[in-house]
Amino acid sequence: MLNSIALLIGITLMYSAPLIFGALGGVVSERSGVVNIGIEGMMTIGAFTGAAVGYYSGNAWLGFLAAGIAGGIMALLHAVASITFNADQTISGIAINLLGAGFSLFTCRLLFEGATMTKPVVTKLPKVFGVDITVFIALIITVVIWFILYKTKWGLRIRAVGEHPAAADTLGISVTATRYVCVMISGILAGFGGASMTLAIIAQFTPTAISGQGFIALAAVIFGKWTPHGAYGACLLFGFAQALTVVLGGGNFAIPSQILAMLPYILTIVVLILFVGKSVAPKADGVPYEKGIALAAVIFGKWTPHGAYGACLLFGFAQALTVVLGGGNFAIPSQILAMLPYILTIVVLILFVGKSVAPKADGVPYEKGTR
């Protein structure tokens, strides 16, 4: 009995590690206001890169680091599309998923004589006390991200950008730079998650190595209410479901293997049904930020934080009108509704620019020797 319990716990920790890396990446990205549906693709490219570099170099740690870099590069593509070009973040994430899987298989065929799987790595990542070292790394990173998000100024800035980017911008926080960094970190962590699968669990890349792990990680983000510790606990739950699949499949239970294989995904669907409505995402999650409106709020608010805050609420109300009227039975063309926040911005600038007085040295370079 004790052996069965120990085996169940060990397998739970082993299979939860890749999910934890992916979920932490999702938390960091979405806390800054960027939806990262592409976790699956980033984990896939990380799984392949880790296995390929680990095989050719003979060093699993080198493969692990290379996987993080590969995931970060994929995340950079997502950041450019979503942040710089204001593309739909969901569509961009889906494209990253397709690109990650396709590029991995294409490169695998080039490097491994047409095969769709890599050769096994010579040495896997080490174990500590009989447990994969990636389990401990995931735990440490969870604690570090929790500390940064809730105990540091940088974490406060990340959460501010995710909740109200316009207000953060008026306080001098670079929304674009913050989101870029967070999305890049998200990709690096997802790459680590993929590598922990191919360098610690199965020792090689296969087309089904990830097989939905990234989407389960996203479910863990929602279940964990966009917090690192909540996502960590959710990943343990999903890892436990995977462990049950292994333990029950190898026992004397008359349960069809197909049903057991479905267990983690059934649990994912159940969790999403029960908790999506109760979990509240960051307010600006998935909403592209355009700097021009925030600058208008600074002028309208007469260069004061409370004035800018009130102006941002006004512009937010205009955006809300766009959503409400667009979803109703009003015969207003969608193009007109989309223009509403910008029309209001122009009107505010026309009416208030002459009446608002900027700081006297605003925009004036300072030379130390002059008066």
C-alpha positions as CSV (number, residue, x, y, z in Angstrom):
1,M,0.0,0.0,0.0
2,L,2.7,2.4,1.0
3,N,4.7,1.5,-2.1
4,S,1.7,2.3,-4.3
5,I,1.2,5.7,-2.5
6,A,4.9,6.5,-3.0
7,L,4.7,5.5,-6.6
8,L,1.6,7.7,-7.1
9,I,3.3,10.7,-5.5
10,G,6.5,10.2,-7.5
11,I,4.7,10.0,-10.8
12,T,2.5,13.0,-9.9
13,L,5.6,15.2,-9.3
14,M,7.3,13.9,-12.4
15,Y,4.4,14.7,-14.8
16,S,3.5,18.0,-13.0
17,A,6.9,19.6,-13.6
18,P,6.4,20.3,-17.4
19,L,2.9,21.7,-16.6
20,I,4.2,23.9,-13.9
21,F,6.8,25.6,-16.2
22,G,4.1,26.2,-18.8
23,A,1.6,27.5,-16.3
24,L,4.1,29.9,-14.8
25,G,4.8,31.2,-18.2
26,G,1.1,31.8,-18.8
27,V,0.8,33.6,-15.4
28,V,3.7,35.9,-16.1
29,S,2.4,36.8,-19.6
30,E,-1.2,37.2,-18.7
31,R,-0.4,39.2,-15.6
32,S,1.1,41.8,-18.0
33,G,-2.0,41.8,-20.2
34,V,-0.9,39.5,-23.0
35,V,-2.8,36.3,-23.6
36,N,-0.4,33.5,-24.5
37,I,-2.3,30.7,-26.2
38,G,1.0,29.7,-27.8
39,I,2.3,27.9,-24.7
40,E,1.8,24.6,-26.4
41,G,3.9,25.6,-29.4
42,M,6.6,27.0,-27.2
43,M,6.7,23.8,-25.2
44,T,6.9,21.8,-28.4
45,I,9.9,23.7,-29.8
46,G,11.5,23.6,-26.4
47,A,11.0,19.8,-26.2
48,F,12.6,19.3,-29.6
49,T,15.5,21.7,-29.1
50,G,16.3,20.3,-25.7
51,A,16.4,16.7,-27.0
52,A,18.3,17.6,-30.1
53,V,21.0,19.7,-28.4
54,G,21.2,17.2,-25.5
55,Y,21.8,14.4,-28.0
56,Y,24.4,16.1,-30.1
57,S,26.2,17.8,-27.2
58,G,25.9,14.9,-24.8
59,N,25.0,17.4,-22.1
60,A,21.4,17.5,-20.9
61,W,21.9,20.8,-19.1
62,L,23.0,22.5,-22.3
63,G,19.9,21.1,-24.0
64,F,17.8,22.4,-21.1
65,L,19.2,26.0,-21.6
66,A,18.9,25.8,-25.4
67,A,15.2,24.8,-25.0
68,G,14.6,28.0,-22.9
69,I,16.2,30.1,-25.6
70,A,14.2,28.4,-28.4
71,G,11.0,29.1,-26.4
72,G,12.0,32.7,-25.9
73,I,12.5,33.2,-29.6
74,M,9.0,31.8,-30.3
75,A,7.6,34.1,-27.6
76,L,9.4,37.1,-29.3
77,L,7.4,36.4,-32.5
78,H,4.2,36.4,-30.4
79,A,5.2,39.6,-28.7
80,V,6.0,41.4,-32.0
81,A,2.6,40.4,-33.4
82,S,0.6,41.1,-30.3
83,I,2.3,44.1,-28.8
84,T,3.9,46.0,-31.7
85,F,1.4,45.3,-34.4
86,N,-1.7,44.9,-32.1
87,A,-2.7,41.6,-33.7
88,D,-5.4,39.4,-32.2
89,Q,-3.5,37.6,-29.4
90,T,-5.5,34.5,-29.6
91,I,-4.9,34.1,-33.4
92,S,-1.2,34.9,-32.9
93,G,-1.0,32.2,-30.2
94,I,-2.7,29.6,-32.4
95,A,-0.2,30.5,-35.2
96,I,2.7,29.9,-32.7
97,N,1.2,26.5,-31.8
98,L,1.1,25.5,-35.5
99,L,4.6,27.0,-36.2
100,G,6.2,25.3,-33.1
101,A,4.9,21.8,-34.1
102,G,5.6,22.2,-37.8
103,F,9.1,23.7,-37.3
104,S,10.0,21.0,-34.8
105,L,9.0,18.1,-37.1
106,F,10.7,19.8,-40.2
107,T,14.0,20.3,-38.3
108,C,13.8,16.9,-36.8
109,R,13.6,15.3,-40.3
110,L,16.6,17.3,-41.4
111,L,18.8,16.4,-38.4
112,F,17.8,12.8,-37.8
113,E,17.7,11.3,-41.3
114,G,14.0,11.8,-42.1
115,A,12.8,10.6,-38.7
116,T,10.0,12.4,-36.8
117,M,11.6,11.6,-33.5
118,T,15.1,12.3,-32.1
119,K,17.5,9.7,-30.9
120,P,17.5,9.2,-27.1
121,V,19.8,11.5,-25.2
122,V,22.9,9.9,-23.7
123,T,22.3,11.2,-20.2
124,K,19.1,12.6,-18.8
125,L,18.8,15.3,-16.3
126,P,19.8,14.1,-12.8
127,K,17.5,13.1,-10.0
128,V,17.6,14.4,-6.4
129,F,16.4,12.0,-3.7
130,G,14.9,9.9,-6.5
131,V,12.9,12.8,-7.9
132,D,13.6,14.6,-11.2
133,I,15.6,17.8,-10.5
134,T,13.1,19.7,-12.7
135,V,10.5,19.2,-9.9
136,F,12.7,21.2,-7.6
137,I,13.6,23.8,-10.2
138,A,9.9,24.3,-10.9
139,L,9.2,24.8,-7.2
140,I,12.0,27.3,-6.8
141,I,10.9,29.3,-9.9
142,T,7.3,29.3,-8.5
143,V,8.5,30.9,-5.2
144,V,10.7,33.4,-7.1
145,I,7.8,34.5,-9.4
146,W,5.5,34.8,-6.4
147,F,8.0,37.0,-4.6
148,I,8.6,39.2,-7.6
149,L,4.9,39.7,-8.4
150,Y,3.8,40.5,-4.9
151,K,6.8,41.7,-3.0
152,T,8.8,43.9,-5.4
153,K,8.2,47.2,-7.3
154,W,8.7,45.4,-10.6
155,G,6.0,43.0,-9.8
156,L,3.7,45.8,-8.9
157,R,4.4,47.4,-12.3
158,I,3.6,44.1,-14.1
159,R,0.3,43.9,-12.3
160,A,-0.4,47.5,-13.0
161,V,0.2,47.1,-16.7
162,G,-2.1,44.0,-16.8
163,E,-4.9,45.8,-14.9
164,H,-4.8,49.3,-16.2
165,P,-2.0,50.0,-18.8
166,A,-3.1,53.6,-19.4
167,A,-2.8,54.6,-15.8
168,A,0.6,52.8,-15.6
169,D,1.8,54.7,-18.7
170,T,0.9,58.0,-17.1
171,L,3.1,57.1,-14.2
172,G,6.1,56.6,-16.5
173,I,5.9,52.8,-16.7
174,S,6.8,51.5,-20.2
175,V,3.8,49.3,-21.1
176,T,5.5,48.0,-24.2
177,A,8.8,47.1,-22.6
178,T,7.1,45.4,-19.6
179,R,4.9,43.3,-21.8
180,Y,7.8,42.3,-24.1
181,V,9.9,41.2,-21.1
182,C,7.0,39.2,-19.6
183,V,6.1,37.4,-22.9
184,M,9.8,36.6,-23.4
185,I,10.0,35.1,-19.9
186,S,6.8,33.2,-20.6
187,G,8.4,31.6,-23.7
188,I,11.6,30.7,-21.8
189,L,9.6,29.0,-19.1
190,A,7.5,27.1,-21.6
191,G,10.7,26.0,-23.3
192,F,12.0,24.7,-20.0
193,G,8.7,22.8,-19.6
194,G,9.1,21.1,-23.0
195,A,12.7,20.2,-22.2
196,S,11.7,18.7,-18.8
197,M,9.5,16.3,-20.7
198,T,12.2,15.2,-23.2
199,L,15.2,15.4,-21.0
200,A,13.9,14.1,-17.7
201,I,10.9,11.9,-18.5
202,I,11.0,10.2,-21.9
203,A,14.7,11.1,-23.0
204,Q,13.7,11.9,-26.6
205,F,11.4,14.1,-28.7
206,T,8.4,12.5,-30.4
207,P,5.5,14.2,-32.2
208,T,3.3,13.3,-29.2
209,A,5.8,14.3,-26.5
210,I,3.7,17.4,-25.5
211,S,0.3,16.4,-26.9
212,G,-1.9,19.0,-25.1
213,Q,0.3,19.8,-22.1
214,G,0.4,23.4,-23.0
215,F,-3.4,23.7,-23.1
216,I,-3.6,21.9,-19.8
217,A,-1.1,24.4,-18.4
218,L,-3.4,27.2,-19.6
219,A,-6.3,25.6,-17.8
220,A,-4.1,25.5,-14.7
221,V,-3.6,29.3,-15.0
222,I,-7.3,29.8,-15.0
223,F,-7.9,27.3,-12.2
224,G,-5.1,28.9,-10.2
225,K,-6.7,32.4,-10.7
226,W,-3.7,33.8,-12.5
227,T,-1.4,33.4,-9.4
228,P,1.9,31.4,-9.4
229,H,1.0,29.4,-6.3
230,G,-2.5,28.7,-7.5
231,A,-1.2,27.5,-10.9
232,Y,1.3,25.3,-9.1
233,G,-1.4,23.6,-7.1
234,A,-3.6,23.1,-10.2
235,C,-0.6,21.5,-12.0
236,L,-0.2,19.1,-9.2
237,L,-3.8,18.1,-9.6
238,F,-3.5,17.5,-13.3
239,G,-0.2,15.7,-12.6
240,F,-2.1,13.5,-10.2
241,A,-4.7,12.7,-12.9
242,Q,-1.8,11.6,-15.2
243,A,-0.3,9.5,-12.4
244,L,-3.7,7.8,-11.9
245,T,-3.6,6.9,-15.6
246,V,-0.2,5.3,-15.2
247,V,-0.9,3.5,-11.9
248,L,-4.4,2.2,-12.8
249,G,-3.2,1.2,-16.3
250,G,-0.5,-1.0,-14.8
251,G,-2.7,-2.6,-12.2
252,N,-5.4,-5.2,-12.1
253,F,-8.3,-2.8,-12.7
254,A,-10.7,-3.6,-15.5
255,I,-10.6,0.0,-17.0
256,P,-10.0,0.3,-20.7
257,S,-6.7,2.1,-21.6
258,Q,-8.6,4.5,-23.8
259,I,-10.6,5.8,-20.8
260,L,-7.5,6.1,-18.7
261,A,-5.7,8.1,-21.4
262,M,-8.7,10.5,-21.5
263,L,-8.6,11.2,-17.7
264,P,-6.3,14.3,-17.7
265,Y,-8.2,15.9,-20.5
266,I,-11.6,15.1,-19.0
267,L,-10.4,16.7,-15.7
268,T,-9.2,19.8,-17.7
269,I,-12.7,20.2,-19.3
270,V,-14.4,19.8,-15.9
271,V,-12.1,22.4,-14.3
272,L,-12.8,24.9,-17.1
273,I,-16.6,24.4,-16.8
274,L,-16.6,24.8,-13.0
275,F,-14.1,27.6,-12.6
276,V,-13.9,29.8,-15.7
277,G,-16.8,31.8,-14.6
278,K,-15.5,32.2,-11.0
279,S,-11.9,33.2,-12.0
280,V,-11.3,36.9,-12.9
281,A,-8.5,37.6,-15.3
282,P,-6.4,40.8,-15.2
283,K,-8.7,43.5,-16.6
284,A,-6.4,44.4,-19.6
285,D,-5.6,40.7,-20.4
286,G,-5.7,40.3,-24.1
287,V,-6.4,44.0,-24.8
288,P,-3.8,45.7,-27.1
289,Y,-2.5,48.9,-25.6
290,E,-2.3,52.1,-27.7
291,K,-0.2,54.8,-26.2
292,G,-1.8,57.8,-27.9
293,I,-5.0,57.7,-25.8
294,A,-3.0,57.7,-22.6
295,L,-1.1,60.8,-23.6
296,A,-4.4,62.5,-24.3
297,A,-5.4,61.6,-20.8
298,V,-2.3,63.2,-19.4
299,I,-3.2,66.5,-21.1
300,F,-6.9,66.3,-20.2
301,G,-5.9,65.6,-16.6
302,K,-3.6,68.6,-16.5
303,W,-0.5,66.6,-15.9
304,T,-1.7,65.4,-12.5
305,P,-2.1,61.7,-11.5
306,H,-5.7,62.1,-10.2
307,G,-6.7,64.1,-13.3
308,A,-5.1,61.5,-15.6
309,Y,-6.9,58.7,-13.7
310,G,-10.3,60.4,-14.2
311,A,-9.5,61.0,-17.9
312,C,-8.6,57.4,-18.4
313,L,-12.0,56.4,-16.8
314,L,-13.7,58.6,-19.4
315,F,-11.8,57.0,-22.3
316,G,-12.5,53.6,-20.8
317,F,-16.2,54.5,-20.7
318,A,-16.0,55.3,-24.5
319,Q,-14.4,51.9,-25.1
320,A,-17.2,50.3,-23.0
321,L,-19.8,52.1,-25.1
322,T,-18.2,50.6,-28.2
323,V,-18.5,47.1,-26.8
324,V,-22.1,47.5,-25.5
325,L,-23.5,49.2,-28.6
326,G,-21.7,46.8,-30.8
327,G,-23.3,43.8,-29.1
328,G,-26.8,45.3,-29.1
329,N,-29.5,45.9,-31.6
330,F,-28.4,49.3,-32.6
331,A,-28.0,50.1,-36.3
332,I,-24.6,51.7,-35.9
333,P,-21.9,50.5,-38.3
334,S,-19.0,48.7,-36.5
335,Q,-16.5,51.0,-38.2
336,I,-18.1,54.1,-36.5
337,L,-18.2,52.3,-33.1
338,A,-14.5,51.4,-33.4
339,M,-13.7,55.1,-34.1
340,L,-15.5,56.3,-30.9
341,P,-12.5,56.3,-28.5
342,Y,-10.3,58.1,-31.0
343,I,-13.0,60.7,-31.9
344,L,-13.3,61.4,-28.2
345,T,-9.5,61.7,-27.9
346,I,-9.4,64.3,-30.7
347,V,-12.3,66.3,-29.2
348,V,-10.6,66.3,-25.8
349,L,-7.3,67.5,-27.4
350,I,-9.1,70.3,-29.4
351,L,-11.0,71.5,-26.3
352,F,-8.4,71.2,-23.6
353,V,-4.9,71.6,-25.1
354,G,-5.1,75.3,-25.0
355,K,-6.5,75.4,-21.4
356,S,-4.0,72.9,-19.9
357,V,-0.7,74.2,-18.8
358,A,2.2,71.7,-19.1
359,P,5.2,71.9,-16.7
360,K,7.4,74.8,-17.9
361,A,10.4,72.6,-18.7
362,D,8.4,69.8,-20.2
363,G,10.3,68.7,-23.4
364,V,13.2,71.1,-22.8
365,P,16.6,69.5,-22.7
366,Y,18.6,70.5,-19.6
367,E,22.2,71.7,-19.9
368,K,24.0,71.9,-16.6
369,G,25.9,75.1,-17.3
370,T,22.9,77.2,-18.4
371,R,20.3,79.1,-16.4
